[in-house]
């Protein structure tokens, strides 16, 4: 008996279908959504960071314009335009942008960890007098009297539930120390790489 689904001659109807090399509609939609999301990530990022991302000028302008729009409907329309601009990028440009965004995530994690370390050190300064001695041994250029006054004031602020002015100032001093160490380490690395080149 002839199978009614195969036609009178017995051929499967799929045998003559042409094979298409292009992606399916679902795949195109997925790629489009991914590019739209990447555009949204760039719009939400700090302006100075976005300016450093390697991308065509027209895409950058669309993103920066979107960042300035506060009206909900206007911003939504501009976001769609950003998505449209993102879809004009080739694979290499998209890969570079994605790499940059990924590097931000790593950088922000390490920045957060560094901030937490500074906060712990500040808390230790308020609780343990030996922590100040250690800090001064590591950084003899610091003003001892100023630091002692700040620590005393910060303790008083906590005890009396006052605004944490001295508390914040101690944090800023610790942050400056770390940034100086970072710059010194970077300069040492540069000198090492120069001597390696010779």
Residue pairs with C-beta under 8 A, 6 or more apart in sequence:
2 8
2 10
3 10
5 13
6 12
6 13
7 13
23 31
32 83
32 87
35 83
35 86
35 87
35 89
35 94
36 79
36 82
36 83
36 86
38 86
38 94
38 97
38 98
38 101
39 63
39 79
39 82
39 83
39 85
39 86
40 79
40 82
41 101
42 50
42 53
42 63
42 82
42 97
42 101
43 63
43 66
43 67
43 79
43 82
45 101
45 104
47 64
47 67
49 104
50 60
50 63
50 64
50 67
51 60
51 64
52 100
53 60
53 97
53 100
53 101
54 93
54 96
54 97
54 100
55 89
55 93
55 96
55 97
56 88
56 89
56 93
58 85
59 82
59 85
59 86
59 88
59 89
62 78
62 81
62 82
62 85
63 82
65 78
66 75
66 78
66 79
66 81
66 82
69 75
69 78
86 94
89 97
114 178
118 171
118 174
118 175
118 178
119 171
121 131
121 135
121 174
122 167
122 170
122 171
122 174
124 131
125 131
125 132
125 135
125 151
125 170
126 151
126 154
126 155
126 158
126 167
126 170
132 147
132 148
132 151
135 142
135 147
136 142
136 144
136 147
139 177
142 173
142 177
147 170
147 173
149 166
150 166
150 169
150 170
150 173
151 166
151 170
153 165
153 166
154 164
154 166
154 167
154 170
156 162
156 166
157 163
157 164
157 165
157 166
157 167
158 164
158 167
